[in-house]
Amino acid sequence: MAQSIYREIGGRDAVEAVVSDFYDRVLADERLRPYFDGLEMNELHAHQVQFVSAVAGGPTDYTGENMREAHAHLDIDEADFDIVGQYLEAALRENGVDNDNVDVVMSEVAALKDPIVGE
């Protein structure tokens, strides 16, 4: 089923569009922008495309850092994690991903909450 999600949503081009939309939303939010100060956004964008592709069952394995290690220095709180999740969900929906597939992707993201917020 997961492989079909990647195909259903339109493959790499669709994932690229979702991730671009997602970062536009996140970086426009003054509460979240400081988390990205000094980061190489092209590299971050590539990692996010890889992550979303992997979560959607695409032909990609996520090779980025462990989620806890990658985010530990940022001191992300639960509220900010939730806002980022809302932006990802909005980007998925805005880019034509259907409800069932949004739910699958977002459940994978929700499972990362504890490691990302340092629980």
All heavy atoms as an XYZ file, in Angstrom:
925
protein
N       0.828     -1.206      0.000
C       0.000      0.000      0.000
C       0.864      1.259      0.000
O       0.587      2.201     -0.694
C      -0.934      0.013      1.203
C      -1.732      1.304      1.252
S      -2.938      1.425      2.552
C      -1.994      2.182      3.835
N       1.939      1.256      0.807
C       2.756      2.460      0.921
C       3.334      2.871     -0.425
O       3.359      4.052     -0.752
C       3.878      2.250      1.932
N       3.795      1.897     -1.219
C       4.325      2.228     -2.540
C       3.266      2.935     -3.371
O       3.554      3.854     -4.106
C       4.812      0.959     -3.241
C       5.341      1.186     -4.655
C       6.614      2.027     -4.713
O       7.422      2.022     -3.795
N       6.794      2.773     -5.771
N       2.006      2.520     -3.219
C       0.945      3.139     -4.005
C       0.706      4.589     -3.584
O       0.303      5.405     -4.403
C      -0.346      2.330     -3.910
O      -0.865      2.363     -2.597
N       0.967      4.927     -2.320
C       0.792      6.316     -1.875
C       1.736      7.218     -2.656
O       1.328      8.253     -3.188
C       1.031      6.459     -0.359
C      -0.078      5.761      0.409
C       1.113      7.926      0.038
C       0.148      5.724      1.905
N       2.995      6.828     -2.738
C       3.980      7.627     -3.466
C       3.527      7.818     -4.911
O       3.566      8.925     -5.437
C       5.343      6.932     -3.394
C       6.476      7.696     -4.044
C       7.070      8.768     -3.405
C       6.961      7.325     -5.302
C       8.131      9.451     -3.981
C       8.010      7.999     -5.885
C       8.592      9.064     -5.225
O       9.635      9.744     -5.801
N       3.084      6.738     -5.537
C       2.604      6.822     -6.924
C       1.321      7.632     -7.021
O       1.176      8.463     -7.912
C       2.388      5.426     -7.500
C       3.636      4.911     -8.200
C       3.379      3.591     -8.837
N       3.477      2.655     -7.717
C       3.033      1.430     -7.689
N       2.438      0.931     -8.682
N       3.188      0.666     -6.641
N       0.397      7.374     -6.094
C      -0.894      8.079     -6.120
C      -0.736      9.593     -6.007
O      -1.497     10.336     -6.614
C      -1.799      7.595     -4.987
C      -2.494      6.293     -5.261
C      -3.371      5.882     -4.087
O      -3.892      6.769     -3.382
O      -3.514      4.668     -3.880
N       0.206     10.026     -5.197
C       0.346     11.470     -5.009
C       1.148     12.129     -6.127
O       1.230     13.351     -6.178
C       0.929     11.834     -3.624
C       2.387     11.378     -3.479
C       0.061     11.289     -2.512
C       3.055     11.816     -2.181
N       1.729     11.334     -7.019
C       2.412     11.907     -8.174
C       3.919     11.768     -8.172
O       4.598     12.449     -8.945
N       4.465     10.929     -7.277
C       5.896     10.669     -7.283
C       6.743     11.849     -6.848
O       6.301     12.731     -6.123
N       7.978     11.848     -7.327
C       8.969     12.832     -6.864
C       8.547     14.279     -7.125
O       8.729     15.142     -6.270
C      10.325     12.560     -7.493
C      11.381     13.545     -6.999
C      12.784     13.039     -7.162
N      13.712     13.985     -6.574
C      14.295     13.831     -5.402
N      14.060     12.770     -4.673
N      15.138     14.733     -4.943
N       7.972     14.556     -8.295
C       7.560     15.931     -8.588
C       6.551     16.427     -7.558
O       6.623     17.571     -7.097
C       6.968     16.042     -9.996
C       8.029     15.896    -11.081
O       9.239     15.990    -10.772
O       7.638     15.680    -12.240
N       5.605     15.563     -7.203
C       4.591     15.948     -6.222
C       5.214     16.159     -4.848
O       4.869     17.113     -4.138
C       3.500     14.890     -6.159
N       6.129     15.284     -4.480
C       6.791     15.423     -3.176
C       7.602     16.712     -3.143
O       7.572     17.447     -2.148
C       7.663     14.190     -2.851
C       8.493     14.426     -1.595
C       6.791     12.951     -2.685
N       8.302     17.017     -4.217
C       9.059     18.284     -4.298
C       8.127     19.480     -4.103
O       8.460     20.425     -3.382
C       9.767     18.401     -5.654
C      10.885     17.414     -5.869
C      12.244     17.923     -5.432
O      12.344     19.058     -4.928
O      13.210     17.159     -5.587
N       6.969     19.440     -4.747
C       6.001     20.539     -4.630
C       5.493     20.661     -3.193
O       5.386     21.767     -2.656
C       4.842     20.326     -5.600
N       5.180     19.529     -2.572
C       4.701     19.544     -1.186
C       5.767     20.128     -0.268
O       5.478     20.986      0.578
C       4.305     18.118     -0.725
C       4.144     18.060      0.798
C       3.030     17.661     -1.414
N       7.010     19.695     -0.417
C       8.081     20.159      0.466
C       8.359     21.647      0.256
O       8.555     22.386      1.224
C       9.354     19.300      0.292
C      10.539     19.892      1.041
C       9.083     17.872      0.767
N       8.326     22.117     -0.981
C       8.518     23.552     -1.239
C       7.415     24.364     -0.579
O       7.676     25.375      0.078
C       8.544     23.820     -2.742
O       9.708     23.268     -3.308
N       6.177     23.917     -0.745
C       5.024     24.576     -0.131
C       5.174     24.556      1.393
O       4.981     25.576      2.073
C       3.751     23.849     -0.579
C       2.473     24.516     -0.110
O       2.520     25.421      0.744
O       1.394     24.103     -0.585
N       5.548     23.407      1.928
C       5.738     23.250      3.374
C       6.747     24.262      3.908
O       6.489     24.981      4.880
C       6.194     21.818      3.652
C       6.761     21.597      5.030
C       5.945     21.601      6.143
C       8.122     21.361      5.198
C       6.468     21.379      7.415
C       8.652     21.134      6.455
C       7.823     21.153      7.568
N       7.921     24.356      3.280
C       8.934     25.287      3.772
C       8.525     26.744      3.575
O       8.870     27.593      4.400
C      10.310     24.996      3.171
C      11.014     23.903      3.921
C      11.430     22.751      3.280
C      11.247     23.999      5.292
C      12.062     21.728      3.969
C      11.876     22.981      5.991
C      12.272     21.854      5.324
O      12.894     20.850      6.020
N       7.773     27.051      2.519
C       7.244     28.414      2.364
C       6.392     28.772      3.578
O       6.484     29.876      4.120
C       6.409     28.538      1.092
C       7.251     28.539     -0.175
O       8.488     28.684     -0.086
O       6.647     28.386     -1.263
N       5.548     27.837      3.998
C       4.670     28.077      5.142
C       5.465     28.211      6.445
O       5.227     29.128      7.242
C       3.658     26.939      5.281
C       2.665     26.859      4.150
C       1.904     25.519      4.169
N       1.143     25.312      2.963
C      -0.143     25.643      2.815
N      -0.804     26.187      3.808
N      -0.759     25.417      1.678
N       6.393     27.284      6.657
C       7.174     27.270      7.895
C       8.029     28.531      8.016
O       8.048     29.182      9.061
C       8.052     25.999      7.963
C       9.097     26.103      9.058
C       7.178     24.760      8.174
N       8.707     28.890      6.940
C       9.613     30.045      7.006
C       8.873     31.376      7.052
O       9.452     32.388      7.439
C      10.593     29.997      5.834
C      11.570     28.818      5.878
C      12.391     28.760      4.598
C      12.461     28.864      7.109
N       7.600     31.374      6.695
C       6.790     32.592      6.799
C       6.286     32.803      8.228
O       5.777     33.874      8.550
C       5.613     32.518      5.831
N       6.442     31.806      9.067
C       5.954     31.872     10.444
C       7.084     32.369     11.350
O       8.084     31.679     11.536
C       5.474     30.488     10.887
C       4.742     30.514     12.219
O       5.182     31.253     13.132
O       3.740     29.779     12.351
N       6.890     33.543     11.928
C       7.939     34.150     12.756
C       8.290     33.304     13.976
O       9.396     33.406     14.501
C       7.531     35.557     13.183
C       7.485     36.511     12.009
C       7.082     37.917     12.412
O       7.081     38.222     13.629
O       6.773     38.706     11.514
N       7.353     32.468     14.443
C       7.643     31.606     15.593
C       8.622     30.506     15.216
O       9.370     30.019     16.056
C       6.356     30.952     16.118
C       5.315     31.936     16.628
C       3.985     31.245     16.799
N       3.471     30.833     15.482
C       2.286     30.287     15.284
N       1.491     30.031     16.300
N       1.888     29.957     14.062
N       8.588     30.087     13.951
C       9.391     28.944     13.519
C      10.686     29.323     12.816
O      11.646     28.560     12.824
C       8.557     28.053     12.580
C       7.257     27.513     13.170
C       6.495     26.738     12.113
C       7.520     26.657     14.396
N      10.716     30.509     12.207
C      11.875     30.909     11.411
C      13.197     30.792     12.162
O      14.187     30.333     11.586
C      11.676     32.319     10.865
C      12.635     32.627      9.728
C      12.410     33.975      9.045
N      11.025     34.227      8.726
C      10.321     35.266      9.200
N      10.890     36.141     10.003
N       9.064     35.439      8.856
N      13.257     31.148     13.460
C      14.542     31.059     14.164
C      15.146     29.650     14.199
O      16.366     29.504     14.267
C      14.212     31.538     15.585
C      13.035     32.439     15.405
C      12.238     31.822     14.284
N      14.319     28.615     14.133
C      14.846     27.247     14.105
C      15.712     27.001     12.869
O      16.539     26.097     12.867
C      13.717     26.212     14.095
C      12.969     26.080     15.406
C      11.615     26.356     15.479
C      13.616     25.644     16.563
C      10.919     26.205     16.673
C      12.928     25.502     17.760
C      11.578     25.784     17.808
O      10.890     25.640     18.985
N      15.517     27.796     11.837
C      16.193     27.557     10.563
C      17.332     28.527     10.292
O      17.985     28.435      9.267
C      15.161     27.598      9.423
C      14.111     26.540      9.582
C      12.951     26.797     10.284
C      14.304     25.267      9.067
C      11.992     25.807     10.472
C      13.357     24.278      9.240
C      12.198     24.552      9.950
N      17.566     29.451     11.223
C      18.668     30.410     11.063
C      19.991     29.659     10.907
O      20.310     28.774     11.694
C      18.760     31.346     12.269
C      17.661     32.392     12.292
O      16.964     32.547     11.265
O      17.486     33.041     13.345
N      20.720     30.020      9.876
C      22.042     29.454      9.673
C      22.061     28.056      9.074
O      23.128     27.479      8.919
N      20.903     27.512      8.763
C      20.864     26.172      8.171
C      20.936     26.261      6.652
O      20.472     27.229      6.052
C      19.586     25.434      8.587
C      19.435     25.136     10.070
C      18.131     24.394     10.332
C      20.610     24.319     10.580
N      21.502     25.252      6.063
C      21.588     25.158      4.608
C      20.244     24.636      4.105
O      19.958     23.445      4.201
C      22.738     24.228      4.216
C      22.834     23.917      2.743
C      22.778     25.137      1.846
O      23.613     26.052      2.021
O      21.890     25.177      0.973
N      19.406     25.537      3.585
C      18.030     25.167      3.238
C      17.960     24.198      2.060
O      17.064     23.358      2.022
C      17.182     26.418      2.973
C      16.870     27.222      4.227
S      16.155     26.252      5.598
C      14.604     25.705      4.871
N      18.895     24.285      1.114
C      18.858     23.320      0.002
C      19.076     21.900      0.517
O      18.410     20.962      0.073
C      19.898     23.665     -1.063
C      19.528     24.896     -1.855
O      18.360     25.248     -1.960
N      20.523     25.558     -2.409
N      19.990     21.762      1.456
C      20.262     20.452      2.045
C      19.058     19.973      2.862
O      18.647     18.809      2.783
C      21.505     20.550      2.933
C      21.947     19.236      3.521
C      23.231     19.411      4.337
O      24.164     20.090      3.862
O      23.276     18.856      5.443
N      18.484     20.880      3.634
C      17.318     20.544      4.442
C      16.139     20.144      3.547
O      15.427     19.180      3.835
C      16.951     21.739      5.322
C      16.092     21.468      6.534
C      16.718     20.412      7.435
C      15.893     22.761      7.314
N      15.947     20.887      2.465
C      14.880     20.583      1.505
C      15.076     19.179      0.930
O      14.127     18.386      0.856
C      14.874     21.637      0.391
C      13.756     21.520     -0.568
N      13.772     20.653     -1.636
C      12.560     22.156     -0.627
C      12.649     20.760     -2.319
N      11.896     21.662     -1.722
N      16.307     18.858      0.571
C      16.601     17.536      0.008
C      16.312     16.431      1.021
O      15.744     15.385      0.674
C      18.054     17.466     -0.459
N      16.687     16.654      2.291
C      16.404     15.668      3.329
C      14.902     15.496      3.532
O      14.422     14.382      3.735
C      17.053     16.062      4.660
C      18.494     15.704      4.750
N      18.951     14.402      4.747
C      19.597     16.479      4.846
C      20.255     14.403      4.834
N      20.681     15.647      4.889
N      14.168     16.599      3.480
C      12.719     16.531      3.683
C      12.053     15.802      2.523
O      11.125     15.026      2.729
C      12.137     17.939      3.857
C      10.699     17.951      4.295
C      10.501     17.537      5.743
O      11.442     17.393      6.510
N       9.271     17.324      6.120
N      12.519     16.038      1.294
C      11.986     15.312      0.134
C      12.245     13.811      0.324
O      11.359     12.983      0.105
C      12.618     15.818     -1.185
C      12.329     14.868     -2.339
C      12.101     17.219     -1.509
N      13.445     13.485      0.757
C      13.808     12.089      0.995
C      12.919     11.488      2.083
O      12.404     10.374      1.946
C      15.278     12.035      1.400
C      15.884     10.663      1.412
C      17.350     10.728      1.812
O      17.700     11.371      2.808
N      18.199     10.065      1.057
N      12.698     12.234      3.158
C      11.880     11.753      4.271
C      10.429     11.532      3.833
O       9.860     10.466      4.069
C      11.938     12.748      5.438
C      10.962     12.420      6.531
C      11.210     11.365      7.395
C       9.804     13.152      6.682
C      10.304     11.046      8.401
C       8.890     12.836      7.678
C       9.146     11.781      8.543
N       9.830     12.520      3.198
C       8.433     12.390      2.771
C       8.299     11.260      1.756
O       7.348     10.475      1.804
C       7.873     13.721      2.217
C       6.495     13.536      1.607
C       7.819     14.783      3.323
N       9.249     11.150      0.852
C       9.221     10.063     -0.130
C       9.261      8.708      0.563
O       8.498      7.799      0.220
C      10.408     10.168     -1.094
O      10.319     11.341     -1.867
N      10.139      8.570      1.545
C      10.257      7.303      2.263
C       8.984      6.986      3.041
O       8.486      5.857      3.009
C      11.467      7.340      3.198
N       8.427      7.989      3.712
C       7.196      7.800      4.482
C       6.042      7.393      3.568
O       5.187      6.597      3.944
C       6.856      9.090      5.267
C       5.444      9.070      5.802
C       7.832      9.285      6.413
N       6.041      7.933      2.342
C       4.967      7.635      1.393
C       5.224      6.344      0.616
O       4.456      5.993     -0.271
C       4.792      8.804      0.420
N       6.312      5.656      0.942
C       6.589      4.384      0.295
C       7.287      4.496     -1.037
O       7.251      3.570     -1.846
N       7.931      5.629     -1.264
C       8.658      5.812     -2.514
C       9.935      4.994     -2.552
O      10.296      4.357     -1.565
N      10.612      5.057     -3.683
C      11.825      4.248     -3.871
C      13.048      4.882     -3.216
O      14.131      4.903     -3.767
C      11.958      4.227     -5.399
C      11.392      5.542     -5.822
C      10.247      5.809     -4.866
N      12.852      5.424     -2.030
C      13.898      6.156     -1.332
C      13.928      5.722      0.118
O      12.876      5.592      0.736
C      13.598      7.676     -1.368
O      13.394      8.075     -2.715
C      14.697      8.484     -0.763
N      15.104      5.538      0.645
C      15.254      5.326      2.075
C      15.765      6.623      2.672
O      16.625      7.283      2.095
C      16.256      4.203      2.370
C      15.709      2.841      2.001
O      14.483      2.642      2.136
O      16.495      1.996      1.559
N      15.247      6.984      3.840
C      15.714      8.178      4.517
C      17.088      7.899      5.104
O      17.260      6.965      5.879
C      14.732      8.600      5.617
C      15.194      9.813      6.372
C      15.180     11.067      5.766
C      15.680      9.709      7.663
C      15.632     12.189      6.444
C      16.123     10.826      8.350
C      16.097     12.060      7.726
O      16.550     13.167      8.403
N      18.068      8.704      4.718
C      19.434      8.493      5.188
C      19.933      9.647      6.055
O      21.116      9.755      6.325
C      20.405      8.310      4.001
O      20.344      9.482      3.170
C      20.056      7.077      3.194
N      19.013     10.500      6.471
C      19.396     11.610      7.333
C      19.725     11.124      8.726
O      19.669      9.935      9.035
N      20.067     12.067      9.575
C      20.424     11.740     10.952
C      19.231     11.134     11.686
O      18.084     11.338     11.313
C      20.827     13.017     11.697
C      22.153     13.603     11.291
C      22.468     14.823     12.136
O      22.807     14.658     13.318
O      22.350     15.930     11.595
N      19.526     10.458     12.772
C      18.512     10.020     13.708
C      17.695     11.255     14.112
O      18.259     12.320     14.347
C      19.240      9.402     14.910
C      18.353      9.182     16.092
O      17.992     10.127     16.796
N      18.026      7.934     16.328
N      16.384     11.109     14.184
C      15.514     12.268     14.448
C      15.840     12.958     15.775
O      15.857     14.175     15.850
C      14.041     11.845     14.432
C      13.523     11.534     13.066
S      13.512     13.002     12.022
C      13.232     12.252     10.439
N      16.084     12.179     16.809
C      16.397     12.785     18.110
C      17.692     13.588     18.015
O      17.758     14.739     18.462
C      16.506     11.699     19.183
C      16.665     12.249     20.587
C      16.764     11.136     21.632
N      15.653     10.205     21.607
C      14.479     10.388     22.215
N      14.263     11.496     22.886
N      13.535      9.468     22.151
N      18.727     12.998     17.404
C      20.019     13.680     17.285
C      19.930     14.903     16.382
O      20.528     15.936     16.658
C      21.069     12.712     16.752
C      21.405     11.595     17.709
C      22.236     10.491     17.077
O      22.684     10.653     15.919
O      22.418      9.458     17.743
N      19.186     14.784     15.305
C      19.088     15.882     14.339
C      18.398     17.108     14.930
O      18.665     18.235     14.512
C      18.350     15.420     13.091
N      17.512     16.893     15.893
C      16.710     17.998     16.416
C      17.058     18.390     17.853
O      16.533     19.384     18.362
C      15.225     17.644     16.326
C      14.749     17.471     14.928
N      14.803     16.259     14.271
C      14.237     18.351     14.040
C      14.340     16.406     13.046
N      13.993     17.661     12.867
N      17.922     17.645     18.517
C      18.196     17.860     19.945
C      18.646     19.284     20.249
O      18.200     19.883     21.231
C      19.234     16.860     20.445
N      19.510     19.843     19.423
C      20.071     21.177     19.688
C      19.051     22.299     19.484
O      19.281     23.437     19.865
C      21.285     21.416     18.794
C      20.938     21.539     17.337
N      20.585     20.452     16.569
C      20.862     22.632     16.534
C      20.316     20.871     15.338
N      20.475     22.170     15.289
N      17.898     21.980     18.901
C      16.908     23.005     18.574
C      15.931     23.288     19.706
O      15.258     24.311     19.705
C      16.125     22.592     17.316
C      16.969     22.469     16.055
C      16.140     21.876     14.921
C      17.548     23.818     15.660
N      15.829     22.380     20.668
C      14.919     22.546     21.797
C      13.489     22.847     21.325
O      12.864     23.811     21.748
C      15.430     23.662     22.728
C      14.757     23.613     24.087
O      14.350     22.515     24.515
O      14.614     24.686     24.710
N      13.003     22.005     20.430
C      11.663     22.175     19.859
C      10.631     21.780     20.900
O      10.727     20.725     21.514
C      11.494     21.306     18.593
C      12.484     21.770     17.530
C      10.059     21.352     18.070
C      12.579     20.854     16.326
N       9.633     22.652     21.097
C       8.583     22.297     22.048
C       7.388     21.690     21.312
O       7.313     21.701     20.082
C       8.187     23.495     22.919
C       7.560     24.641     22.147
O       6.930     24.411     21.094
O       7.687     25.788     22.623
N       6.485     21.139     22.084
C       5.342     20.424     21.528
C       4.480     21.324     20.645
O       4.027     20.905     19.574
C       4.510     19.844     22.673
C       3.485     18.852     22.223
C       2.835     18.115     23.386
O       3.454     17.978     24.450
O       1.687     17.678     23.193
N       4.270     22.562     21.070
C       3.438     23.489     20.295
C       4.045     23.753     18.918
O       3.331     23.754     17.908
C       3.248     24.802     21.059
N       5.360     23.954     18.863
C       6.012     24.220     17.578
C       6.003     22.972     16.695
O       5.815     23.062     15.482
C       7.435     24.736     17.780
C       7.449     26.167     18.316
O       6.410     26.852     18.228
O       8.498     26.592     18.815
N       6.197     21.797     17.297
C       6.088     20.555     16.522
C       4.697     20.462     15.894
O       4.565     20.131     14.715
C       6.353     19.340     17.412
C       6.216     18.033     16.673
C       7.315     17.449     16.071
C       4.986     17.393     16.561
C       7.199     16.255     15.369
C       4.850     16.197     15.870
C       5.956     15.630     15.269
N       3.676     20.771     16.679
C       2.299     20.680     16.179
C       2.046     21.670     15.039
O       1.377     21.337     14.061
C       1.302     20.914     17.312
C       1.301     19.771     18.330
O       1.827     18.677     18.017
O       0.783     19.985     19.446
N       2.600     22.877     15.151
C       2.437     23.873     14.089
C       3.099     23.384     12.800
O       2.517     23.471     11.714
C       3.036     25.233     14.510
C       2.223     25.837     15.658
C       3.084     26.201     13.330
C       2.918     26.986     16.369
N       4.306     22.845     12.916
C       5.002     22.323     11.747
C       4.173     21.200     11.112
O       4.024     21.131      9.896
C       6.428     21.847     12.114
C       7.059     21.062     10.978
C       7.296     23.049     12.471
N       3.610     20.346     11.936
C       2.746     19.282     11.439
C       1.535     19.831     10.696
O       1.146     19.309      9.643
N       0.958     20.888     11.228
C      -0.191     21.512     10.558
C       0.207     22.058      9.192
O      -0.549     21.941      8.228
C      -0.776     22.626     11.431
C      -1.474     22.121     12.678
C      -1.787     23.231     13.665
O      -1.696     24.415     13.353
N      -2.140     22.847     14.891
N       1.392     22.634      9.107
C       1.856     23.160      7.818
C       2.118     22.034      6.826
O       1.826     22.167      5.637
C       3.111     24.019      7.987
C       2.846     25.353      8.647
C       3.758     25.911      9.521
C       1.675     26.064      8.391
C       3.524     27.135     10.125
C       1.430     27.286      8.995
C       2.356     27.818      9.863
O       2.113     29.025     10.450
N       2.669     20.919      7.304
C       2.888     19.788      6.404
C       1.548     19.244      5.912
O       1.381     18.992      4.724
C       3.697     18.691      7.089
C       3.946     17.444      6.237
C       4.654     17.786      4.930
C       4.730     16.410      7.025
N       0.612     19.095      6.824
C      -0.704     18.599      6.429
C      -1.358     19.541      5.419
O      -1.919     19.095      4.412
C      -1.596     18.430      7.656
C      -2.943     17.838      7.317
C      -3.781     17.506      8.534
O      -3.258     17.478      9.670
O      -4.987     17.249      8.335
N      -1.277     20.840      5.657
C      -1.853     21.816      4.726
C      -1.174     21.726      3.361
O      -1.839     21.796      2.323
C      -1.730     23.227      5.299
N       0.152     21.576      3.360
C       0.886     21.474      2.092
C       0.481     20.216      1.336
O       0.322     20.239      0.105
C       2.395     21.492      2.350
N       0.313     19.106      2.047
C      -0.137     17.872      1.397
C      -1.506     18.073      0.760
O      -1.723     17.756     -0.405
C      -0.190     16.727      2.424
C       1.153     16.190      2.909
C       0.979     15.396      4.203
C       1.828     15.348      1.842
N      -2.435     18.622      1.536
C      -3.804     18.818      1.040
C      -3.835     19.809     -0.125
O      -4.512     19.586     -1.121
C      -4.720     19.277      2.167
C      -4.952     18.210      3.205
C      -5.975     18.631      4.264
N      -6.001     17.707      5.373
C      -6.524     16.485      5.349
N      -7.073     16.037      4.236
N      -6.501     15.712      6.418
N      -3.096     20.902      0.021
C      -3.069     21.950     -1.007
C      -2.514     21.417     -2.324
O      -2.853     21.911     -3.392
C      -2.215     23.122     -0.517
C      -2.255     24.336     -1.396
C      -3.567     25.102     -1.318
O      -4.279     24.997     -0.307
O      -3.879     25.813     -2.296
N      -1.670     20.402     -2.226
C      -1.053     19.825     -3.419
C      -1.767     18.569     -3.897
O      -1.202     17.768     -4.639
C       0.436     19.581     -3.170
C       1.214     20.880     -3.192
O       1.569     21.374     -4.251
N       1.443     21.467     -2.031
N      -3.013     18.401     -3.463
C      -3.877     17.381     -4.028
C      -3.764     15.982     -3.455
O      -4.287     15.030     -4.047
N      -3.108     15.841     -2.298
C      -3.020     14.518     -1.680
C      -4.354     14.229     -0.988
O      -4.869     15.065     -0.249
C      -1.848     14.461     -0.673
C      -1.779     13.106      0.004
C      -0.538     14.782     -1.388
N      -4.927     13.055     -1.261
C      -6.250     12.760     -0.706
C      -6.185     12.452      0.793
O      -5.116     12.205      1.351
C      -6.965     11.652     -1.483
C      -6.359     10.274     -1.288
O      -5.850      9.973     -0.193
O      -6.412      9.480     -2.244
N      -7.347     12.491      1.428
C      -7.433     12.364      2.891
C      -6.777     11.105      3.432
O      -6.061     11.163      4.438
C      -8.892     12.406      3.351
C      -9.489     13.788      3.225
O      -8.767     14.787      3.217
N     -10.798     13.861      3.122
N      -7.018      9.961      2.807
C      -6.446      8.712      3.313
C      -4.921      8.760      3.295
O      -4.266      8.338      4.244
C      -6.933      7.510      2.491
C      -8.398      7.195      2.746
O      -8.958      7.681      3.758
O      -8.991      6.465      1.932
N      -4.365      9.279      2.224
C      -2.909      9.359      2.115
C      -2.328     10.409      3.054
O      -1.252     10.208      3.623
C      -2.489      9.603      0.673
C      -2.747      8.392     -0.207
O      -2.813      7.267      0.275
N      -2.906      8.614     -1.490
N      -3.037     11.518      3.241
C      -2.603     12.516      4.222
C      -2.562     11.874      5.605
O      -1.596     12.044      6.353
C      -3.535     13.759      4.223
C      -3.250     14.655      5.424
C      -3.380     14.543      2.934
N      -3.589     11.099      5.924
C      -3.648     10.453      7.235
C      -2.463      9.510      7.450
O      -1.886      9.474      8.535
C      -4.965      9.686      7.407
C      -6.173     10.608      7.534
O      -5.986     11.822      7.758
O      -7.308     10.104      7.395
N      -2.107      8.745      6.427
C      -0.977      7.813      6.551
C       0.323      8.585      6.785
O       1.095      8.261      7.694
C      -0.867      6.911      5.303
C       0.432      6.115      5.319
C      -2.057      5.970      5.215
N       0.575      9.605      5.978
C       1.804     10.394      6.116
C       1.852     11.066      7.491
O       2.868     11.012      8.193
C       1.938     11.425      4.979
C       3.095     12.386      5.248
C       2.122     10.723      3.639
N       0.732     11.662      7.896
C       0.719     12.383      9.165
C       0.840     11.444     10.366
O       1.398     11.833     11.394
C      -0.539     13.258      9.267
C      -0.566     14.401      8.249
S       0.953     15.408      8.173
C       0.978     16.096      9.837
N       0.364     10.206     10.259
C       0.539      9.265     11.368
C       2.014      8.904     11.521
O       2.509      8.729     12.643
C      -0.335      8.024     11.192
O       0.133      7.222     10.148
N       2.724      8.812     10.388
C       4.174      8.567     10.447
C       4.891      9.752     11.096
O       5.815      9.576     11.887
C       4.738      8.329      9.042
C       4.258      7.052      8.401
C       4.878      5.807      9.037
O       6.030      5.882      9.512
O       4.191      4.773      9.057
N       4.462     10.957     10.765
C       5.063     12.158     11.346
C       4.751     12.225     12.843
O       5.635     12.515     13.654
C       4.573     13.423     10.606
C       5.001     14.687     11.332
C       5.089     13.420      9.167
N       3.514     11.934     13.212
C       3.121     11.976     14.624
C       3.968     11.021     15.468
O       4.286     11.315     16.627
C       1.639     11.651     14.769
N       4.353      9.902     14.883
C       5.174      8.924     15.596
C       6.561      9.476     15.928
O       7.258      8.933     16.788
C       5.299      7.639     14.772
N       6.950     10.552     15.289
C       8.269     11.154     15.516
C       8.242     12.263     16.563
O       9.272     12.844     16.889
C       8.810     11.715     14.200
C       9.042     10.684     13.105
C       9.367     11.380     11.804
C      10.137      9.715     13.516
N       7.066     12.556     17.074
C       6.940     13.681     18.003
C       7.860     13.546     19.221
O       8.603     14.466     19.540
C       5.488     13.839     18.454
C       5.247     15.064     19.300
C       3.763     15.228     19.573
C       3.442     16.600     20.086
N       2.004     16.844     20.111
N       7.805     12.399     19.888
C       8.616     12.258     21.108
C      10.108     12.414     20.841
O      10.767     13.167     21.566
C       8.325     10.912     21.788
C       6.964     10.903     22.490
O       6.327     11.977     22.586
O       6.540      9.818     22.931
N      10.666     11.749     19.812
C      12.101     11.968     19.578
C      12.447     13.417     19.201
O      13.475     13.933     19.622
C      12.429     11.042     18.404
C      11.315     10.077     18.312
C      10.116     10.700     18.961
N      11.580     14.060     18.454
C      11.893     15.417     17.999
C      11.770     16.438     19.119
O      12.569     17.355     19.211
C      11.034     15.794     16.770
C      11.526     14.980     15.561
C      11.094     17.291     16.490
C      10.720     15.166     14.301
N      10.783     16.278     19.993
C      10.662     17.234     21.099
C      11.472     16.800     22.318
O      11.425     17.432     23.361
C       9.182     17.525     21.488
C       8.416     18.105     20.329
C       8.491     16.306     22.043
N      12.235     15.699     22.154
C      13.169     15.301     23.195
C      12.552     14.551     24.341
O      13.076     14.570     25.458
N      11.426     13.905     24.119
C      10.774     13.126     25.187
C      11.450     11.789     25.344
O      11.958     11.219     24.424
C       9.293     12.925     24.857
C       8.501     14.213     24.816
C       8.412     14.920     26.152
O       8.258     14.241     27.180
O       8.500     16.151     26.158
